[in-house]
């Protein structure tokens, strides 16, 4: 069995570590922060039935269950869509839960350790055996640099992945800036999405009196956030904030390589830009990527081929949607929401999983030619 180092203890890293340790590999997980799951950088909305295919969540991690979502146009016209099984999770708790699964399977965890670089040269190894990768890790507690030998390195260290940079896999990435607060605000337990020419904004209820309110934008994120949060909560919102998160969100890039040529350094989750572009979420995609990581190492299979077979087309179609949406004016968004208010279109949205656009995108275009016109207008 192989020796594997996982950089990052989020869902992508934790689930990779769990599956690899369960398969009998020698797994070490290194996390830069002192506490798993912190700081939080995610809204925590997941499709319950999709999550259930991969792991069972303890009830205490489920903060809320949501039955409906509204998509609200700039002119305040909206469409209301039934959700199958969306749940709001304790995002930090999810990381800790998956990490405990990995520990129980035999993975060893090291907190306050930061990945520095891959070092040149290989360690001595017997003829015919795979030479080791040498990784430089900084023990922040002791202020010491460690040199660690391993067979594989899993980069699960987020959007600005140091592993990707050091391995020459970072490329020319694009990012959205995300800003979110947890704040008291009355709501009717419906998720609200506000797409516009400025970006996308949301209100995700934890209960009828508290919500996660945030935005994602490519430019002028701070002013967009302030305008949105003021409209939702009112002036003086700063004094009401319970929690605050901000950070970059990667845009999926199908041109990027997610593994080195020899297949021994693999990127997963946000580090590999595995994010569904329309809503900029990626928890489920991280778990799918982790499954591919474990299969690639355990069964000696091509990593990119594995994960792209499962979700490559969905991520690509989602990217095309996002690219079109980036060119939409507020008037286009008004027309888009009006189009989806038609019963035949709304039913399609409700029938299929939004993580799998390959199952409904063509059907939508065939049912509603106006969507083709909108997409054409956006692209040309």
Short mmCIF file of the C-alpha atoms (twelve columns), coordinates in Angstrom:
data_MODEL
# 
_entry.id   MODEL 
# 
loop_
_atom_site.group_PDB 
_atom_site.id 
_atom_site.type_symbol 
_atom_site.label_atom_id 
_atom_site.label_alt_id 
_atom_site.label_comp_id 
_atom_site.label_asym_id 
_atom_site.label_seq_id 
_atom_site.Cartn_x 
_atom_site.Cartn_y 
_atom_site.Cartn_z 
_atom_site.pdbx_PDB_model_num 
ATOM 1   C CA . UNK A 1   0.000   0.000  0.000   1 
ATOM 2   C CA . UNK A 2   1.063   3.586  -0.623  1 
ATOM 3   C CA . UNK A 3   2.070   6.395  1.660   1 
ATOM 4   C CA . UNK A 4   -0.175  9.385  1.010   1 
ATOM 5   C CA . UNK A 5   0.002   12.974 2.281   1 
ATOM 6   C CA . UNK A 6   -3.212  15.021 2.152   1 
ATOM 7   C CA . UNK A 7   -2.891  18.801 2.376   1 
ATOM 8   C CA . UNK A 8   -6.092  20.323 3.775   1 
ATOM 9   C CA . UNK A 9   -8.753  18.977 6.152   1 
ATOM 10  C CA . UNK A 10  -11.925 20.229 4.469   1 
ATOM 11  C CA . UNK A 11  -14.492 17.880 2.861   1 
ATOM 12  C CA . UNK A 12  -12.243 17.168 -0.143  1 
ATOM 13  C CA . UNK A 13  -9.194  16.349 1.954   1 
ATOM 14  C CA . UNK A 14  -11.059 14.611 4.760   1 
ATOM 15  C CA . UNK A 15  -13.106 12.356 2.485   1 
ATOM 16  C CA . UNK A 16  -10.020 11.513 0.404   1 
ATOM 17  C CA . UNK A 17  -8.183  10.604 3.612   1 
ATOM 18  C CA . UNK A 18  -11.099 8.485  4.827   1 
ATOM 19  C CA . UNK A 19  -11.419 6.482  1.608   1 
ATOM 20  C CA . UNK A 20  -7.664  6.000  1.257   1 
ATOM 21  C CA . UNK A 21  -7.175  4.956  4.885   1 
ATOM 22  C CA . UNK A 22  -10.166 2.620  4.611   1 
ATOM 23  C CA . UNK A 23  -8.454  1.013  1.606   1 
ATOM 24  C CA . UNK A 24  -5.359  0.339  3.733   1 
ATOM 25  C CA . UNK A 25  -3.041  3.169  2.708   1 
ATOM 26  C CA . UNK A 26  -0.749  5.023  5.130   1 
ATOM 27  C CA . UNK A 27  -2.430  8.439  5.220   1 
ATOM 28  C CA . UNK A 28  -1.258  11.653 6.871   1 
ATOM 29  C CA . UNK A 29  -3.374  14.822 6.772   1 
ATOM 30  C CA . UNK A 30  -1.789  18.236 7.300   1 
ATOM 31  C CA . UNK A 31  -3.985  21.249 8.094   1 
ATOM 32  C CA . UNK A 32  -2.659  24.806 8.285   1 
ATOM 33  C CA . UNK A 33  -5.157  25.997 10.907  1 
ATOM 34  C CA . UNK A 34  -5.405  25.033 14.566  1 
ATOM 35  C CA . UNK A 35  -9.024  23.852 14.346  1 
ATOM 36  C CA . UNK A 36  -10.646 21.730 11.644  1 
ATOM 37  C CA . UNK A 37  -13.477 23.572 9.905   1 
ATOM 38  C CA . UNK A 38  -12.345 27.073 10.812  1 
ATOM 39  C CA . UNK A 39  -12.416 29.608 9.359   1 
ATOM 40  C CA . UNK A 40  -15.703 28.773 7.637   1 
ATOM 41  C CA . UNK A 41  -15.876 29.757 3.954   1 
ATOM 42  C CA . UNK A 42  -19.101 28.213 2.645   1 
ATOM 43  C CA . UNK A 43  -22.860 28.792 2.717   1 
ATOM 44  C CA . UNK A 44  -23.519 25.146 3.603   1 
ATOM 45  C CA . UNK A 45  -26.451 24.379 1.299   1 
ATOM 46  C CA . UNK A 46  -26.454 20.797 0.062   1 
ATOM 47  C CA . UNK A 47  -28.883 18.425 -1.591  1 
ATOM 48  C CA . UNK A 48  -29.664 15.872 1.080   1 
ATOM 49  C CA . UNK A 49  -30.247 12.883 -1.190  1 
ATOM 50  C CA . UNK A 50  -27.025 13.551 -3.100  1 
ATOM 51  C CA . UNK A 51  -25.073 13.736 0.140   1 
ATOM 52  C CA . UNK A 52  -26.714 10.536 1.378   1 
ATOM 53  C CA . UNK A 53  -25.212 8.622  -1.545  1 
ATOM 54  C CA . UNK A 54  -21.769 9.198  -0.054  1 
ATOM 55  C CA . UNK A 55  -22.077 9.622  3.696   1 
ATOM 56  C CA . UNK A 56  -24.657 9.762  6.449   1 
ATOM 57  C CA . UNK A 57  -24.797 13.014 8.404   1 
ATOM 58  C CA . UNK A 58  -25.560 13.047 12.130  1 
ATOM 59  C CA . UNK A 59  -28.788 14.891 12.852  1 
ATOM 60  C CA . UNK A 60  -26.966 17.459 14.966  1 
ATOM 61  C CA . UNK A 61  -25.131 18.725 11.854  1 
ATOM 62  C CA . UNK A 62  -28.394 19.564 10.075  1 
ATOM 63  C CA . UNK A 63  -29.195 23.180 10.925  1 
ATOM 64  C CA . UNK A 64  -32.323 23.479 8.775   1 
ATOM 65  C CA . UNK A 65  -34.360 21.756 6.069   1 
ATOM 66  C CA . UNK A 66  -35.632 23.836 3.185   1 
ATOM 67  C CA . UNK A 67  -38.597 22.982 0.942   1 
ATOM 68  C CA . UNK A 68  -38.571 25.956 -1.453  1 
ATOM 69  C CA . UNK A 69  -36.299 28.443 -3.171  1 
ATOM 70  C CA . UNK A 70  -37.074 31.740 -4.869  1 
ATOM 71  C CA . UNK A 71  -35.132 33.196 -7.775  1 
ATOM 72  C CA . UNK A 72  -35.728 36.935 -7.656  1 
ATOM 73  C CA . UNK A 73  -35.111 39.173 -10.662 1 
ATOM 74  C CA . UNK A 74  -33.791 42.755 -10.401 1 
ATOM 75  C CA . UNK A 75  -37.346 44.004 -11.031 1 
ATOM 76  C CA . UNK A 76  -38.504 41.882 -8.015  1 
ATOM 77  C CA . UNK A 77  -40.464 39.430 -10.157 1 
ATOM 78  C CA . UNK A 78  -39.710 35.936 -8.901  1 
ATOM 79  C CA . UNK A 79  -40.178 32.246 -9.477  1 
ATOM 80  C CA . UNK A 80  -40.712 29.862 -6.578  1 
ATOM 81  C CA . UNK A 81  -39.313 26.332 -6.981  1 
ATOM 82  C CA . UNK A 82  -39.912 23.284 -4.815  1 
ATOM 83  C CA . UNK A 83  -36.754 21.616 -3.534  1 
ATOM 84  C CA . UNK A 84  -36.462 17.867 -3.082  1 
ATOM 85  C CA . UNK A 85  -34.312 17.624 0.016   1 
ATOM 86  C CA . UNK A 86  -32.088 20.660 0.511   1 
ATOM 87  C CA . UNK A 87  -30.529 20.954 3.934   1 
ATOM 88  C CA . UNK A 88  -28.482 23.639 5.640   1 
ATOM 89  C CA . UNK A 89  -25.541 22.159 7.479   1 
ATOM 90  C CA . UNK A 90  -23.159 23.105 10.244  1 
ATOM 91  C CA . UNK A 91  -20.294 23.638 7.799   1 
ATOM 92  C CA . UNK A 92  -17.469 23.461 10.351  1 
ATOM 93  C CA . UNK A 93  -19.154 20.443 11.919  1 
ATOM 94  C CA . UNK A 94  -19.195 18.687 8.541   1 
ATOM 95  C CA . UNK A 95  -15.425 19.061 8.220   1 
ATOM 96  C CA . UNK A 96  -14.901 17.691 11.716  1 
ATOM 97  C CA . UNK A 97  -17.294 14.802 11.132  1 
ATOM 98  C CA . UNK A 98  -15.550 13.679 7.935   1 
ATOM 99  C CA . UNK A 99  -12.145 14.115 9.548   1 
ATOM 100 C CA . UNK A 100 -13.222 11.910 12.444  1 
ATOM 101 C CA . UNK A 101 -14.286 9.275  9.924   1 
ATOM 102 C CA . UNK A 102 -10.795 9.463  8.439   1 
ATOM 103 C CA . UNK A 103 -9.149  9.198  11.847  1 
ATOM 104 C CA . UNK A 104 -11.296 6.205  12.754  1 
ATOM 105 C CA . UNK A 105 -10.168 4.574  9.494   1 
ATOM 106 C CA . UNK A 106 -6.533  5.101  10.469  1 
ATOM 107 C CA . UNK A 107 -5.514  8.477  9.021   1 
ATOM 108 C CA . UNK A 108 -3.165  10.592 11.152  1 
ATOM 109 C CA . UNK A 109 -3.844  14.315 11.490  1 
ATOM 110 C CA . UNK A 110 -1.343  17.135 12.051  1 
ATOM 111 C CA . UNK A 111 -2.734  20.593 12.788  1 
ATOM 112 C CA . UNK A 112 -0.937  23.929 12.418  1 
ATOM 113 C CA . UNK A 113 1.205   22.563 9.588   1 
ATOM 114 C CA . UNK A 114 1.550   24.539 6.364   1 
ATOM 115 C CA . UNK A 115 2.665   23.127 3.028   1 
ATOM 116 C CA . UNK A 116 5.706   25.024 1.769   1 
ATOM 117 C CA . UNK A 117 6.949   23.320 -1.401  1 
ATOM 118 C CA . UNK A 118 8.069   20.199 -3.160  1 
ATOM 119 C CA . UNK A 119 11.799  19.746 -2.821  1 
ATOM 120 C CA . UNK A 120 14.061  18.784 -5.702  1 
ATOM 121 C CA . UNK A 121 15.512  15.306 -5.811  1 
ATOM 122 C CA . UNK A 122 14.185  11.955 -4.730  1 
ATOM 123 C CA . UNK A 123 15.060  9.786  -1.806  1 
ATOM 124 C CA . UNK A 124 17.014  6.571  -2.278  1 
ATOM 125 C CA . UNK A 125 14.761  3.658  -3.167  1 
ATOM 126 C CA . UNK A 126 15.221  0.099  -4.253  1 
ATOM 127 C CA . UNK A 127 15.579  -0.597 -7.949  1 
ATOM 128 C CA . UNK A 128 12.225  -0.999 -9.653  1 
ATOM 129 C CA . UNK A 129 10.312  0.731  -6.874  1 
ATOM 130 C CA . UNK A 130 8.623   4.126  -7.118  1 
ATOM 131 C CA . UNK A 131 10.855  6.912  -5.866  1 
ATOM 132 C CA . UNK A 132 9.541   9.129  -3.098  1 
ATOM 133 C CA . UNK A 133 8.256   12.683 -3.310  1 
ATOM 134 C CA . UNK A 134 9.886   15.017 -0.787  1 
ATOM 135 C CA . UNK A 135 7.556   17.592 0.758   1 
ATOM 136 C CA . UNK A 136 8.585   20.569 2.873   1 
ATOM 137 C CA . UNK A 137 6.068   21.253 5.676   1 
ATOM 138 C CA . UNK A 138 6.206   24.096 8.187   1 
ATOM 139 C CA . UNK A 139 5.273   23.178 11.759  1 
ATOM 140 C CA . UNK A 140 3.892   26.572 12.790  1 
ATOM 141 C CA . UNK A 141 3.701   25.640 16.476  1 
ATOM 142 C CA . UNK A 142 7.404   24.790 16.729  1 
ATOM 143 C CA . UNK A 143 8.474   27.086 13.878  1 
ATOM 144 C CA . UNK A 144 10.270  24.146 12.298  1 
ATOM 145 C CA . UNK A 145 10.582  22.991 8.693   1 
ATOM 146 C CA . UNK A 146 10.069  19.278 8.139   1 
ATOM 147 C CA . UNK A 147 11.067  17.186 5.118   1 
ATOM 148 C CA . UNK A 148 8.600   14.332 4.595   1 
ATOM 149 C CA . UNK A 149 8.805   11.506 2.084   1 
ATOM 150 C CA . UNK A 150 5.693   10.140 0.453   1 
ATOM 151 C CA . UNK A 151 4.385   8.287  -2.586  1 
ATOM 152 C CA . UNK A 152 1.460   10.603 -3.322  1 
ATOM 153 C CA . UNK A 153 0.367   14.128 -2.407  1 
ATOM 154 C CA . UNK A 154 -3.301  15.180 -2.458  1 
ATOM 155 C CA . UNK A 155 -3.772  18.930 -2.791  1 
ATOM 156 C CA . UNK A 156 -7.046  19.751 -1.040  1 
ATOM 157 C CA . UNK A 157 -5.867  23.147 0.147   1 
ATOM 158 C CA . UNK A 158 -8.511  25.410 -1.342  1 
ATOM 159 C CA . UNK A 159 -8.901  27.916 -4.196  1 
ATOM 160 C CA . UNK A 160 -5.375  29.401 -4.049  1 
ATOM 161 C CA . UNK A 161 -3.780  25.977 -3.550  1 
ATOM 162 C CA . UNK A 162 -0.089  26.128 -2.685  1 
ATOM 163 C CA . UNK A 163 0.187   22.505 -3.812  1 
ATOM 164 C CA . UNK A 164 -1.129  23.449 -7.263  1 
ATOM 165 C CA . UNK A 165 1.335   26.321 -7.510  1 
ATOM 166 C CA . UNK A 166 4.326   24.250 -6.440  1 
ATOM 167 C CA . UNK A 167 3.380   21.385 -8.784  1 
ATOM 168 C CA . UNK A 168 2.915   23.695 -11.782 1 
ATOM 169 C CA . UNK A 169 -0.835  23.038 -11.926 1 
ATOM 170 C CA . UNK A 170 -2.212  26.422 -10.898 1 
ATOM 171 C CA . UNK A 171 -2.593  27.953 -14.349 1 
ATOM 172 C CA . UNK A 172 -4.476  31.163 -15.054 1 
ATOM 173 C CA . UNK A 173 -7.427  30.813 -12.699 1 
ATOM 174 C CA . UNK A 174 -10.398 33.112 -12.377 1 
ATOM 175 C CA . UNK A 175 -12.114 33.858 -9.080  1 
ATOM 176 C CA . UNK A 176 -15.254 35.361 -7.652  1 
ATOM 177 C CA . UNK A 177 -15.055 37.185 -4.333  1 
ATOM 178 C CA . UNK A 178 -17.477 35.823 -1.774  1 
ATOM 179 C CA . UNK A 179 -18.704 37.703 1.309   1 
ATOM 180 C CA . UNK A 180 -21.240 36.275 3.760   1 
ATOM 181 C CA . UNK A 181 -22.563 37.043 7.222   1 
ATOM 182 C CA . UNK A 182 -24.794 35.179 9.627   1 
ATOM 183 C CA . UNK A 183 -27.238 37.745 10.912  1 
ATOM 184 C CA . UNK A 184 -30.692 38.082 12.522  1 
ATOM 185 C CA . UNK A 185 -33.313 38.670 9.823   1 
ATOM 186 C CA . UNK A 186 -36.941 37.557 9.677   1 
ATOM 187 C CA . UNK A 187 -37.695 35.132 6.841   1 
ATOM 188 C CA . UNK A 188 -40.234 32.524 5.731   1 
ATOM 189 C CA . UNK A 189 -37.744 29.624 5.600   1 
ATOM 190 C CA . UNK A 190 -37.276 29.885 1.844   1 
ATOM 191 C CA . UNK A 191 -33.875 30.254 0.167   1 
ATOM 192 C CA . UNK A 192 -33.734 33.468 -1.857  1 
ATOM 193 C CA . UNK A 193 -31.348 33.886 -4.795  1 
ATOM 194 C CA . UNK A 194 -30.851 37.311 -6.385  1 
ATOM 195 C CA . UNK A 195 -29.001 37.061 -9.733  1 
ATOM 196 C CA . UNK A 196 -28.109 40.375 -11.332 1 
ATOM 197 C CA . UNK A 197 -25.560 42.085 -13.515 1 
ATOM 198 C CA . UNK A 198 -23.445 42.694 -10.391 1 
ATOM 199 C CA . UNK A 199 -23.180 39.022 -9.404  1 
ATOM 200 C CA . UNK A 200 -25.307 36.701 -7.316  1 
ATOM 201 C CA . UNK A 201 -26.690 37.308 -3.830  1 
ATOM 202 C CA . UNK A 202 -28.510 34.998 -1.444  1 
ATOM 203 C CA . UNK A 203 -30.396 34.650 1.803   1 
ATOM 204 C CA . UNK A 204 -30.227 31.153 3.312   1 
ATOM 205 C CA . UNK A 205 -32.286 30.656 6.494   1 
ATOM 206 C CA . UNK A 206 -30.879 28.864 9.516   1 
ATOM 207 C CA . UNK A 207 -34.309 29.399 11.099  1 
ATOM 208 C CA . UNK A 208 -37.114 31.955 10.859  1 
ATOM 209 C CA . UNK A 209 -35.066 34.595 12.626  1 
ATOM 210 C CA . UNK A 210 -31.461 34.018 11.483  1 
ATOM 211 C CA . UNK A 211 -30.038 33.683 7.980   1 
ATOM 212 C CA . UNK A 212 -26.777 33.402 6.079   1 
ATOM 213 C CA . UNK A 213 -26.746 36.432 3.791   1 
ATOM 214 C CA . UNK A 214 -24.068 36.953 1.181   1 
ATOM 215 C CA . UNK A 215 -22.885 37.736 -2.324  1 
ATOM 216 C CA . UNK A 216 -20.364 36.601 -4.905  1 
ATOM 217 C CA . UNK A 217 -19.008 38.969 -7.531  1 
ATOM 218 C CA . UNK A 218 -16.088 39.306 -9.913  1 
ATOM 219 C CA . UNK A 219 -15.589 42.992 -9.174  1 
ATOM 220 C CA . UNK A 220 -16.582 45.594 -6.583  1 
ATOM 221 C CA . UNK A 221 -17.696 42.870 -4.179  1 
ATOM 222 C CA . UNK A 222 -17.552 45.066 -1.073  1 
ATOM 223 C CA . UNK A 223 -19.887 47.740 -2.445  1 
ATOM 224 C CA . UNK A 224 -22.230 45.091 -3.850  1 
ATOM 225 C CA . UNK A 225 -22.344 43.334 -0.489  1 
ATOM 226 C CA . UNK A 226 -22.979 46.542 1.441   1 
ATOM 227 C CA . UNK A 227 -25.816 47.526 -0.883  1 
ATOM 228 C CA . UNK A 228 -27.423 44.089 -0.657  1 
ATOM 229 C CA . UNK A 229 -27.094 43.578 3.093   1 
ATOM 230 C CA . UNK A 230 -28.424 47.073 3.746   1 
ATOM 231 C CA . UNK A 231 -31.477 46.337 1.597   1 
ATOM 232 C CA . UNK A 232 -32.097 43.067 3.457   1 
ATOM 233 C CA . UNK A 233 -31.248 44.028 7.049   1 
ATOM 234 C CA . UNK A 234 -31.143 47.823 7.092   1 
ATOM 235 C CA . UNK A 235 -28.602 50.404 8.197   1 
ATOM 236 C CA . UNK A 236 -26.404 49.531 11.146  1 
ATOM 237 C CA . UNK A 237 -26.191 45.875 10.107  1 
ATOM 238 C CA . UNK A 238 -22.599 45.698 11.371  1 
ATOM 239 C CA . UNK A 239 -23.740 45.609 15.005  1 
ATOM 240 C CA . UNK A 240 -26.058 42.652 14.333  1 
ATOM 241 C CA . UNK A 241 -23.549 40.299 12.690  1 
ATOM 242 C CA . UNK A 242 -23.164 36.919 14.394  1 
ATOM 243 C CA . UNK A 243 -20.557 35.488 12.024  1 
ATOM 244 C CA . UNK A 244 -18.549 36.719 9.042   1 
ATOM 245 C CA . UNK A 245 -16.862 34.848 6.180   1 
ATOM 246 C CA . UNK A 246 -15.081 36.058 3.059   1 
ATOM 247 C CA . UNK A 247 -12.755 34.575 0.478   1 
ATOM 248 C CA . UNK A 248 -12.134 33.692 -3.167  1 
ATOM 249 C CA . UNK A 249 -14.358 31.219 -5.028  1 
ATOM 250 C CA . UNK A 250 -12.746 29.526 -8.053  1 
ATOM 251 C CA . UNK A 251 -14.449 29.359 -11.410 1 
ATOM 252 C CA . UNK A 252 -14.242 25.900 -12.960 1 
ATOM 253 C CA . UNK A 253 -11.578 25.736 -15.667 1 
ATOM 254 C CA . UNK A 254 -11.710 22.660 -17.944 1 
ATOM 255 C CA . UNK A 255 -8.259  23.501 -19.325 1 
ATOM 256 C CA . UNK A 256 -6.482  23.036 -16.003 1 
ATOM 257 C CA . UNK A 257 -4.754  19.770 -15.204 1 
ATOM 258 C CA . UNK A 258 -5.748  18.239 -11.886 1 
ATOM 259 C CA . UNK A 259 -2.749  15.915 -11.627 1 
ATOM 260 C CA . UNK A 260 0.920   15.848 -12.573 1 
ATOM 261 C CA . UNK A 261 1.962   13.741 -15.531 1 
ATOM 262 C CA . UNK A 262 3.115   10.875 -13.315 1 
ATOM 263 C CA . UNK A 263 -0.201  10.935 -11.411 1 
ATOM 264 C CA . UNK A 264 1.460   11.322 -8.019  1 
ATOM 265 C CA . UNK A 265 0.294   14.848 -7.165  1 
ATOM 266 C CA . UNK A 266 -3.488  15.149 -7.396  1 
ATOM 267 C CA . UNK A 267 -5.737  18.165 -6.814  1 
ATOM 268 C CA . UNK A 268 -9.272  17.819 -5.488  1 
ATOM 269 C CA . UNK A 269 -12.154 20.110 -4.558  1 
ATOM 270 C CA . UNK A 270 -11.641 23.870 -4.771  1 
ATOM 271 C CA . UNK A 271 -7.923  23.269 -5.392  1 
ATOM 272 C CA . UNK A 272 -8.952  21.664 -8.707  1 
ATOM 273 C CA . UNK A 273 -11.714 24.276 -9.361  1 
ATOM 274 C CA . UNK A 274 -14.377 21.578 -8.911  1 
ATOM 275 C CA . UNK A 275 -17.150 24.136 -8.403  1 
ATOM 276 C CA . UNK A 276 -20.578 24.284 -10.061 1 
ATOM 277 C CA . UNK A 277 -20.428 27.666 -11.716 1 
ATOM 278 C CA . UNK A 278 -24.068 28.907 -11.600 1 
ATOM 279 C CA . UNK A 279 -24.321 28.824 -7.783  1 
ATOM 280 C CA . UNK A 280 -20.564 28.607 -7.012  1 
ATOM 281 C CA . UNK A 281 -21.018 25.697 -4.586  1 
ATOM 282 C CA . UNK A 282 -18.831 22.610 -4.494  1 
ATOM 283 C CA . UNK A 283 -19.303 20.311 -1.486  1 
ATOM 284 C CA . UNK A 284 -20.778 17.432 -3.479  1 
ATOM 285 C CA . UNK A 285 -18.187 17.916 -6.222  1 
ATOM 286 C CA . UNK A 286 -15.441 17.658 -3.594  1 
ATOM 287 C CA . UNK A 287 -16.799 14.301 -2.437  1 
ATOM 288 C CA . UNK A 288 -16.982 12.992 -6.011  1 
ATOM 289 C CA . UNK A 289 -13.413 14.133 -6.562  1 
ATOM 290 C CA . UNK A 290 -12.311 12.360 -3.377  1 
ATOM 291 C CA . UNK A 291 -13.835 9.116  -4.632  1 
ATOM 292 C CA . UNK A 292 -11.810 9.487  -7.827  1 
ATOM 293 C CA . UNK A 293 -8.632  10.183 -5.808  1 
ATOM 294 C CA . UNK A 294 -9.048  6.974  -3.818  1 
ATOM 295 C CA . UNK A 295 -9.834  4.866  -6.900  1 
ATOM 296 C CA . UNK A 296 -6.922  6.324  -8.878  1 
ATOM 297 C CA . UNK A 297 -4.382  5.483  -6.179  1 
ATOM 298 C CA . UNK A 298 -5.840  2.179  -5.020  1 
ATOM 299 C CA . UNK A 299 -6.623  0.777  -8.464  1 
ATOM 300 C CA . UNK A 300 -3.841  2.547  -10.412 1 
ATOM 301 C CA . UNK A 301 -6.315  4.329  -12.695 1 
ATOM 302 C CA . UNK A 302 -6.236  7.670  -14.481 1 
ATOM 303 C CA . UNK A 303 -7.455  10.289 -11.996 1 
ATOM 304 C CA . UNK A 304 -8.723  12.915 -14.438 1 
ATOM 305 C CA . UNK A 305 -10.543 10.284 -16.456 1 
ATOM 306 C CA . UNK A 306 -12.320 9.052  -13.329 1 
ATOM 307 C CA . UNK A 307 -13.648 12.352 -12.022 1 
ATOM 308 C CA . UNK A 308 -14.430 13.814 -15.439 1 
ATOM 309 C CA . UNK A 309 -16.498 10.755 -16.282 1 
ATOM 310 C CA . UNK A 310 -18.632 11.407 -13.189 1 
ATOM 311 C CA . UNK A 311 -19.005 15.176 -13.342 1 
ATOM 312 C CA . UNK A 312 -16.891 16.704 -16.119 1 
ATOM 313 C CA . UNK A 313 -19.833 17.369 -18.442 1 
ATOM 314 C CA . UNK A 314 -21.929 18.815 -15.610 1 
ATOM 315 C CA . UNK A 315 -19.134 21.181 -14.594 1 
ATOM 316 C CA . UNK A 316 -18.584 22.229 -18.205 1 
ATOM 317 C CA . UNK A 317 -22.274 22.911 -18.859 1 
ATOM 318 C CA . UNK A 318 -22.453 24.821 -15.588 1 
ATOM 319 C CA . UNK A 319 -19.480 26.907 -16.713 1 
ATOM 320 C CA . UNK A 320 -21.213 27.764 -19.993 1 
ATOM 321 C CA . UNK A 321 -24.263 28.884 -18.009 1 
ATOM 322 C CA . UNK A 322 -22.139 31.083 -15.761 1 
ATOM 323 C CA . UNK A 323 -20.253 32.582 -18.717 1 
ATOM 324 C CA . UNK A 324 -23.557 33.502 -20.331 1 
ATOM 325 C CA . UNK A 325 -24.877 34.912 -17.053 1 
ATOM 326 C CA . UNK A 326 -21.787 37.101 -16.679 1 
ATOM 327 C CA . UNK A 327 -22.861 38.941 -19.829 1 
ATOM 328 C CA . UNK A 328 -26.506 39.344 -18.819 1 
ATOM 329 C CA . UNK A 329 -27.872 42.784 -18.084 1 
ATOM 330 C CA . UNK A 330 -30.502 43.273 -15.391 1 
ATOM 331 C CA . UNK A 331 -33.071 43.371 -18.189 1 
ATOM 332 C CA . UNK A 332 -31.875 39.940 -19.355 1 
ATOM 333 C CA . UNK A 333 -32.257 38.566 -15.827 1 
ATOM 334 C CA . UNK A 334 -35.779 39.942 -15.667 1 
ATOM 335 C CA . UNK A 335 -36.576 38.128 -18.905 1 
ATOM 336 C CA . UNK A 336 -34.907 34.929 -17.674 1 
ATOM 337 C CA . UNK A 337 -36.985 34.778 -14.507 1 
ATOM 338 C CA . UNK A 338 -40.145 35.582 -16.473 1 
ATOM 339 C CA . UNK A 339 -39.342 32.692 -18.826 1 
ATOM 340 C CA . UNK A 340 -38.910 30.234 -15.951 1 
ATOM 341 C CA . UNK A 341 -42.250 31.239 -14.475 1 
ATOM 342 C CA . UNK A 342 -43.905 29.196 -17.209 1 
ATOM 343 C CA . UNK A 343 -45.177 25.972 -15.697 1 
ATOM 344 C CA . UNK A 344 -43.392 23.675 -18.166 1 
ATOM 345 C CA . UNK A 345 -40.027 25.301 -17.416 1 
ATOM 346 C CA . UNK A 346 -40.524 25.449 -13.658 1 
ATOM 347 C CA . UNK A 347 -41.405 21.752 -13.583 1 
ATOM 348 C CA . UNK A 348 -38.103 20.884 -15.265 1 
ATOM 349 C CA . UNK A 349 -36.203 22.856 -12.656 1 
ATOM 350 C CA . UNK A 350 -38.000 20.961 -9.914  1 
ATOM 351 C CA . UNK A 351 -37.601 17.535 -11.493 1 
ATOM 352 C CA . UNK A 352 -33.827 17.388 -11.943 1 
ATOM 353 C CA . UNK A 353 -30.875 17.798 -9.618  1 
ATOM 354 C CA . UNK A 354 -29.255 21.188 -10.221 1 
ATOM 355 C CA . UNK A 355 -25.814 19.550 -9.869  1 
ATOM 356 C CA . UNK A 356 -26.509 17.538 -13.039 1 
ATOM 357 C CA . UNK A 357 -27.366 19.971 -15.894 1 
ATOM 358 C CA . UNK A 358 -26.542 17.291 -18.490 1 
ATOM 359 C CA . UNK A 359 -29.918 15.759 -17.611 1 
ATOM 360 C CA . UNK A 360 -32.016 18.862 -18.182 1 
ATOM 361 C CA . UNK A 361 -30.134 21.551 -20.162 1 
ATOM 362 C CA . UNK A 362 -31.057 20.259 -23.616 1 
ATOM 363 C CA . UNK A 363 -34.650 19.591 -22.546 1 
ATOM 364 C CA . UNK A 364 -34.957 23.190 -21.381 1 
ATOM 365 C CA . UNK A 365 -33.599 24.584 -24.629 1 
ATOM 366 C CA . UNK A 366 -35.984 22.427 -26.666 1 
ATOM 367 C CA . UNK A 367 -38.974 23.430 -24.543 1 
ATOM 368 C CA . UNK A 368 -38.093 27.116 -24.454 1 
ATOM 369 C CA . UNK A 369 -36.396 28.586 -27.577 1 
ATOM 370 C CA . UNK A 370 -36.269 31.963 -25.820 1 
ATOM 371 C CA . UNK A 371 -33.466 30.578 -23.671 1 
ATOM 372 C CA . UNK A 372 -31.413 29.987 -26.803 1 
ATOM 373 C CA . UNK A 373 -31.938 33.605 -27.787 1 
ATOM 374 C CA . UNK A 374 -30.847 34.777 -24.346 1 
ATOM 375 C CA . UNK A 375 -27.747 32.616 -24.413 1 
ATOM 376 C CA . UNK A 376 -26.913 33.752 -27.959 1 
ATOM 377 C CA . UNK A 377 -27.334 37.359 -26.933 1 
ATOM 378 C CA . UNK A 378 -25.015 36.850 -23.979 1 
ATOM 379 C CA . UNK A 379 -22.296 35.162 -26.021 1 
ATOM 380 C CA . UNK A 380 -22.415 37.374 -29.083 1 
# 
